[in-house]
Amino acid sequence: YVLDWMDTLISVTLNPEKTNVALLHKEEIAKLRNCIDCEKNKVMTTIKNLVFKMDDEAKIKSTIKLYYSILNVLLDQALKNQIQNSRFPQLKQTSDETINCLNEILFLIEGRFASYLGSHERLPKACFDSVKNELITRIIRIEQHLNNFPEFKPAADIMIKVIVNFLNNPSAEHSVTFQEIEYIKELCSEIEHTEYSERDEIFSRLDELLLYMNFNSRHYLENLTQRLTDEINRYEKKENKMERLMFYYKILKQLPKKTDVIFNSQQSDLNNSLCNWFHEEILYFEKNFHFPVSPKSIRSQNVRIEKSKQKVTCALSTDQTGLIIRAADELRILLAKSMSEVFKTIVPHLSTPHKKDLSYDGMRSKSYAAEERDKQIAIKTL
């Protein structure tokens, strides 16, 4: 384990939670500082030698990712030590040199062996801080430029806010990856090289770009669907509303989309989410206003959509609801072949404040063994 000495230095020697650092003598500190540079060269040489000695790509990738991951963990601890040891001036230089040492090794890996690091690999804090400042400056310039185009304002305001909030997230809350930073850089470049022209369309040129780049921020999706809703609601007649809805859906389907890019890999694809929204809106119009046609483009789309059952929230617990349904069956208020049929028909359409999906069989069983308190609440409610 070539990082053994450095690991001990950071995890134990300079860690105030493991060592009483106030007791470190000047001679010990000087000795540690002398060793840091030697250890850095030793680690860098070892990593290079390991890579060039191996003839298996999978092993090289595994080794590089392992060193990169461990070095990031050590860097986090070194930065934590630096903050906690700030009241000991004699340790400042040692802390600074330790952090610089780790950054140099990480930069070596990023510079020479970046092809072995996955796009979802975490970005080192020092590297992220540098990139973050550069990107925020760039985004401010983009914001100032977009302010010249009023039709872009709804999309621009959301986009700028989402990206700046993302970049300003503390590392403890979110570990930024190479993929996320590369995405923001590419989005900035696309915006900077886009020629803008005024036009009266539901999707502005900026919207088209964000759809093309799969900017799948939840806030942007909500903003865009609200704008679509407002535009559709300008029409009074239901037929006109439906026509507009279908027209906007057709435009969306025709817009180009870039493959293999996404802003937030933890959330759904933007185009799929929007297609789902259009699909549900059209189904709503068909069901409630009896429009006879259901377009083939929707029937045949590849996006799989599971129709969720319409549910009514019952402000009682599962047991209390079960008691009331059972009582209604026994008093023949609800008529069915059996009590099971009553529960099976009704319960899937109910939810409680604490549970969305209820088991009709479980509720039926519990209605026979309810607690006295639940019975009293059910009686009082009725």
C-alpha positions as CSV (number, residue, x, y, z in Angstrom):
1,Y,0.0,0.0,0.0
2,V,2.1,2.9,-1.4
3,L,-0.2,5.4,0.3
4,D,0.5,4.0,3.8
5,W,2.7,6.8,5.1
6,M,0.4,9.5,3.7
7,D,-2.7,7.8,5.0
8,T,-1.2,7.6,8.5
9,L,-0.1,11.3,8.4
10,I,-3.6,12.5,7.4
11,S,-5.8,10.0,9.2
12,V,-3.9,9.8,12.5
13,T,-0.9,12.2,13.0
14,L,-2.6,15.4,11.8
15,N,-6.1,14.3,12.8
16,P,-7.0,16.2,16.1
17,E,-9.7,13.5,16.7
18,K,-7.0,10.8,16.9
19,T,-3.9,12.7,18.1
20,N,-3.2,15.6,20.5
21,V,-1.6,17.7,17.7
22,A,-0.7,20.4,20.3
23,L,2.0,18.1,21.6
24,L,3.8,17.8,18.2
25,H,7.3,19.3,18.6
26,K,8.9,21.6,16.0
27,E,11.4,18.8,15.2
28,E,8.6,16.3,14.5
29,I,6.8,18.8,12.3
30,A,9.9,19.6,10.3
31,K,10.6,15.9,9.8
32,L,7.0,15.4,8.5
33,R,7.4,18.3,6.1
34,N,10.6,16.8,4.7
35,C,8.9,13.5,4.1
36,I,5.8,14.9,2.3
37,D,7.6,15.8,-0.9
38,C,9.5,12.4,-1.0
39,E,6.3,10.5,-0.4
40,K,4.5,12.5,-3.2
41,N,7.2,11.5,-5.7
42,K,7.2,7.9,-4.5
43,V,3.4,7.7,-5.0
44,M,3.4,9.4,-8.4
45,T,6.2,7.1,-9.7
46,T,4.5,4.0,-8.4
47,I,1.2,4.9,-10.1
48,K,3.0,5.5,-13.4
49,N,5.0,2.3,-13.1
50,L,1.9,0.2,-12.3
51,V,0.0,1.5,-15.3
52,F,2.8,0.8,-17.7
53,K,3.6,-2.6,-16.3
54,M,0.0,-3.9,-16.6
55,D,-1.3,-5.3,-19.9
56,D,-4.9,-5.7,-18.9
57,E,-7.1,-2.6,-19.6
58,A,-9.6,-3.6,-16.9
59,K,-6.9,-3.9,-14.3
60,I,-5.4,-0.5,-15.2
61,K,-8.9,1.1,-15.0
62,S,-9.6,-0.6,-11.7
63,T,-6.2,0.5,-10.2
64,I,-6.5,4.1,-11.4
65,K,-10.1,4.4,-10.0
66,L,-9.0,2.9,-6.7
67,Y,-6.1,5.3,-6.2
68,Y,-8.3,8.2,-7.3
69,S,-11.0,7.3,-4.9
70,I,-8.6,6.8,-1.9
71,L,-6.8,10.1,-2.7
72,N,-10.2,12.0,-2.7
73,V,-11.1,10.5,0.7
74,L,-7.6,11.6,2.1
75,L,-8.1,15.0,0.6
76,D,-11.4,15.4,2.3
77,Q,-9.8,14.4,5.6
78,A,-6.8,16.7,5.1
79,L,-9.2,19.7,4.4
80,K,-11.1,18.8,7.6
81,N,-7.8,18.6,9.6
82,Q,-6.8,22.0,8.2
83,I,-10.0,23.7,9.5
84,Q,-9.8,21.9,12.9
85,N,-6.0,22.7,13.3
86,S,-6.3,26.4,12.3
87,R,-5.8,27.3,16.0
88,F,-2.3,25.8,15.8
89,P,-0.2,28.2,13.6
90,Q,2.8,25.8,13.7
91,L,0.8,23.2,11.7
92,K,-0.4,25.6,8.9
93,Q,2.4,25.0,6.5
94,T,2.3,21.3,7.0
95,S,-1.4,21.2,6.3
96,D,-1.0,23.4,3.2
97,E,1.8,21.2,1.9
98,T,-0.2,18.0,2.5
99,I,-3.2,19.3,0.6
100,N,-1.0,20.5,-2.3
101,C,0.7,17.1,-2.4
102,L,-2.6,15.3,-2.7
103,N,-3.8,17.8,-5.4
104,E,-0.6,17.2,-7.4
105,I,-1.1,13.4,-7.4
106,L,-4.8,13.9,-8.4
107,F,-3.9,16.3,-11.2
108,L,-1.4,13.7,-12.5
109,I,-4.1,11.1,-12.7
110,E,-6.6,13.5,-14.3
111,G,-4.0,14.7,-16.8
112,R,-2.4,11.5,-17.9
113,F,-5.0,8.8,-17.1
114,A,-8.3,10.6,-17.4
115,S,-9.5,8.0,-20.0
116,Y,-9.5,5.4,-17.2
117,L,-11.8,7.5,-14.9
118,G,-15.5,7.1,-15.4
119,S,-17.6,10.2,-16.2
120,H,-19.5,9.6,-12.9
121,E,-16.3,9.8,-10.9
122,R,-16.3,12.5,-8.2
123,L,-14.4,15.7,-8.9
124,P,-11.8,16.6,-6.3
125,K,-12.8,19.6,-4.2
126,A,-9.8,21.8,-5.2
127,C,-10.5,21.1,-8.8
128,F,-14.2,21.8,-8.4
129,D,-13.6,25.1,-6.6
130,S,-11.5,26.3,-9.5
131,V,-14.0,25.1,-12.2
132,K,-17.0,26.5,-10.2
133,N,-15.6,30.0,-10.1
134,E,-14.9,29.9,-13.8
135,L,-18.4,28.6,-14.7
136,I,-20.2,31.0,-12.4
137,T,-18.4,34.0,-14.1
138,R,-19.3,32.5,-17.5
139,I,-23.0,32.0,-16.5
140,I,-23.3,35.6,-15.3
141,R,-22.1,36.8,-18.7
142,I,-24.7,34.5,-20.4
143,E,-27.4,35.8,-18.1
144,Q,-26.6,39.4,-19.0
145,H,-26.7,38.5,-22.7
146,L,-30.0,36.6,-22.4
147,N,-31.6,39.7,-20.7
148,N,-31.6,41.3,-24.1
149,F,-34.3,38.8,-25.3
150,P,-37.5,39.1,-23.2
151,E,-39.0,35.9,-24.8
152,F,-36.2,33.9,-23.2
153,K,-36.8,35.2,-19.7
154,P,-39.0,32.4,-18.3
155,A,-36.6,29.7,-19.4
156,A,-33.4,31.7,-18.7
157,D,-34.4,32.7,-15.1
158,I,-35.0,29.0,-14.2
159,M,-31.9,27.7,-16.0
160,I,-29.6,30.2,-14.4
161,K,-31.0,29.7,-10.9
162,V,-30.8,25.9,-11.1
163,I,-27.2,25.8,-12.4
164,V,-25.9,28.4,-9.9
165,N,-27.7,26.6,-7.0
166,F,-26.2,23.4,-8.2
167,L,-22.6,24.8,-8.3
168,N,-23.0,26.5,-4.9
169,N,-24.1,23.2,-3.2
170,P,-21.7,22.3,-0.4
171,S,-19.7,19.3,-1.2
172,A,-21.0,17.5,1.9
173,E,-24.5,17.6,0.4
174,H,-23.5,16.6,-3.2
175,S,-20.4,15.2,-4.7
176,V,-20.1,16.8,-8.1
177,T,-19.0,14.4,-10.9
178,F,-17.0,15.0,-14.1
179,Q,-20.1,14.3,-16.2
180,E,-22.1,17.0,-14.5
181,I,-19.4,19.6,-15.0
182,E,-18.8,18.6,-18.6
183,Y,-22.6,18.9,-19.2
184,I,-22.7,22.5,-17.8
185,K,-19.6,23.5,-19.9
186,E,-21.3,22.0,-23.1
187,L,-24.6,23.8,-22.3
188,C,-22.8,27.1,-21.8
189,S,-21.0,26.6,-25.2
190,E,-24.3,25.8,-27.0
191,I,-25.9,28.9,-25.5
192,E,-22.9,31.1,-26.4
193,H,-22.9,29.9,-30.0
194,T,-26.7,30.0,-30.6
195,E,-28.0,32.7,-33.0
196,Y,-31.2,34.2,-31.5
197,S,-34.1,35.4,-33.5
198,E,-37.5,36.8,-32.3
199,R,-40.5,34.7,-33.1
200,D,-43.9,34.0,-31.7
201,E,-43.7,30.3,-30.7
202,I,-44.6,28.3,-27.6
203,F,-41.1,27.0,-27.4
204,S,-38.5,29.8,-27.5
205,R,-35.1,29.1,-29.1
206,L,-33.7,28.7,-25.6
207,D,-36.4,26.2,-24.7
208,E,-35.5,24.2,-27.9
209,L,-31.9,24.2,-26.8
210,L,-32.7,23.0,-23.3
211,L,-34.9,20.3,-24.7
212,Y,-32.1,19.4,-27.1
213,M,-29.6,19.2,-24.2
214,N,-32.0,17.2,-21.9
215,F,-32.0,19.9,-19.2
216,N,-34.2,17.7,-17.0
217,S,-34.4,20.0,-13.9
218,R,-37.7,19.4,-12.1
219,H,-38.1,23.2,-11.7
220,Y,-37.7,23.7,-15.5
221,L,-40.2,21.0,-16.2
222,E,-42.7,22.6,-13.9
223,N,-42.1,26.0,-15.4
224,L,-42.5,24.8,-19.0
225,T,-45.7,22.7,-18.3
226,Q,-47.2,25.7,-16.5
227,R,-46.4,28.0,-19.5
228,L,-48.0,25.4,-21.8
229,T,-51.1,25.2,-19.5
230,D,-51.5,29.0,-19.4
231,E,-51.2,29.2,-23.2
232,I,-53.8,26.5,-23.7
233,N,-56.2,28.1,-21.2
234,R,-56.2,31.3,-23.3
235,Y,-58.7,29.5,-25.5
236,E,-62.3,29.3,-24.3
237,K,-63.7,26.5,-26.3
238,K,-62.7,22.9,-25.4
239,E,-62.2,22.0,-29.0
240,N,-59.7,24.8,-29.4
241,K,-57.9,23.8,-26.2
242,M,-57.6,20.3,-27.5
243,E,-56.4,21.5,-30.9
244,R,-53.6,23.6,-29.3
245,L,-52.6,20.8,-27.0
246,M,-52.2,18.4,-30.0
247,F,-50.4,21.1,-32.0
248,Y,-47.8,21.8,-29.2
249,Y,-47.3,18.0,-28.7
250,K,-46.6,17.7,-32.5
251,I,-44.0,20.5,-32.3
252,L,-42.3,18.8,-29.3
253,K,-42.1,15.5,-31.1
254,Q,-40.4,17.1,-34.1
255,L,-37.7,19.0,-32.1
256,P,-34.2,17.4,-32.3
257,K,-32.8,15.8,-29.1
258,K,-29.2,15.0,-28.4
259,T,-28.6,11.4,-27.3
260,D,-26.6,10.4,-24.3
261,V,-26.7,13.7,-22.5
262,I,-28.6,14.6,-19.3
263,F,-28.3,17.3,-16.6
264,N,-29.4,15.2,-13.6
265,S,-28.8,11.5,-14.1
266,Q,-30.9,10.8,-11.0
267,Q,-34.1,12.1,-12.6
268,S,-36.2,11.2,-15.6
269,D,-35.4,12.2,-19.2
270,L,-36.9,15.6,-20.0
271,N,-38.5,14.6,-23.3
272,N,-40.1,11.5,-21.7
273,S,-41.5,13.5,-18.8
274,L,-43.0,16.1,-21.2
275,C,-44.5,13.4,-23.5
276,N,-46.0,11.8,-20.3
277,W,-47.5,15.2,-19.4
278,F,-49.0,15.7,-22.9
279,H,-50.4,12.2,-22.9
280,E,-52.1,12.6,-19.5
281,E,-53.5,16.0,-20.6
282,I,-55.0,14.6,-23.8
283,L,-56.4,11.6,-21.9
284,Y,-58.0,14.0,-19.5
285,F,-59.7,16.0,-22.3
286,E,-60.9,12.8,-24.0
287,K,-62.3,11.4,-20.8
288,N,-64.0,14.6,-19.4
289,F,-65.1,16.3,-22.6
290,H,-65.8,13.1,-24.7
291,F,-63.5,13.8,-27.6
292,P,-63.9,10.8,-29.8
293,V,-60.4,10.5,-31.2
294,S,-57.2,9.3,-29.6
295,P,-54.3,10.2,-31.9
296,K,-52.2,7.3,-33.2
297,S,-49.0,9.2,-32.4
298,I,-49.9,8.9,-28.7
299,R,-51.1,5.3,-28.9
300,S,-47.9,4.2,-30.6
301,Q,-45.3,6.2,-28.7
302,N,-42.5,4.2,-27.1
303,V,-42.8,5.9,-23.8
304,R,-44.4,3.5,-21.4
305,I,-47.0,5.1,-19.2
306,E,-48.8,3.3,-16.5
307,K,-52.2,4.9,-15.8
308,S,-52.4,5.6,-12.2
309,K,-55.8,4.9,-10.5
310,Q,-57.7,8.0,-9.3
311,K,-57.5,8.0,-5.6
312,V,-59.5,9.7,-2.8
313,T,-57.7,10.4,0.4
314,C,-59.7,9.2,3.5
315,A,-58.8,11.2,6.7
316,L,-58.9,8.0,8.8
317,S,-56.4,5.2,9.5
318,T,-56.5,1.9,7.5
319,D,-58.2,0.1,10.3
320,Q,-60.8,2.8,10.9
321,T,-61.6,2.9,7.1
322,G,-61.9,-0.9,7.0
323,L,-64.4,-0.8,9.9
324,I,-66.7,1.7,8.1
325,I,-66.6,-0.3,4.8
326,R,-67.4,-3.5,6.7
327,A,-70.3,-1.9,8.5
328,A,-71.7,-0.5,5.2
329,D,-71.6,-4.1,3.8
330,E,-73.2,-5.7,6.8
331,L,-76.0,-3.1,6.9
332,R,-76.4,-3.8,3.1
333,I,-75.8,-0.1,2.3
334,L,-73.2,-1.4,-0.2
335,L,-74.5,-4.4,-2.2
336,A,-72.1,-6.9,-3.7
337,K,-71.6,-10.6,-4.0
338,S,-69.4,-10.7,-1.0
339,M,-67.6,-8.5,1.5
340,S,-64.3,-9.3,-0.3
341,E,-65.9,-7.9,-3.5
342,V,-66.7,-4.7,-1.7
343,F,-63.2,-4.2,-0.4
344,K,-61.6,-5.3,-3.7
345,T,-63.7,-2.7,-5.6
346,I,-63.4,0.3,-3.3
347,V,-60.0,0.1,-1.5
348,P,-57.7,0.4,-4.7
349,H,-59.2,3.9,-5.1
350,L,-58.5,5.0,-1.5
351,S,-55.4,6.3,0.2
352,T,-54.8,7.6,3.7
353,P,-52.7,10.6,4.8
354,H,-49.9,8.1,5.7
355,K,-50.2,5.5,3.0
356,K,-50.8,5.9,-0.7
357,D,-51.4,2.3,-1.8
358,L,-53.7,0.2,0.4
359,S,-54.1,-3.6,0.4
360,Y,-57.8,-4.5,0.2
361,D,-57.2,-7.9,1.6
362,G,-55.2,-6.6,4.5
363,M,-57.9,-4.0,5.3
364,R,-60.6,-6.6,5.2
365,S,-58.7,-8.9,7.6
366,K,-58.0,-6.1,10.0
367,S,-61.7,-5.0,10.1
368,Y,-62.4,-8.2,12.0
369,A,-59.8,-7.6,14.7
370,A,-60.0,-3.8,15.2
371,E,-58.9,-2.2,18.4
372,E,-61.5,-0.6,20.7
373,R,-60.0,2.9,20.1
374,D,-60.5,2.5,16.3
375,K,-64.1,1.4,16.8
376,Q,-64.8,4.5,18.9
377,I,-63.2,6.8,16.3
378,A,-65.2,5.2,13.5
379,I,-68.5,5.6,15.4
380,K,-67.7,9.2,16.3
381,T,-66.8,10.0,12.7
382,L,-70.1,8.5,11.4
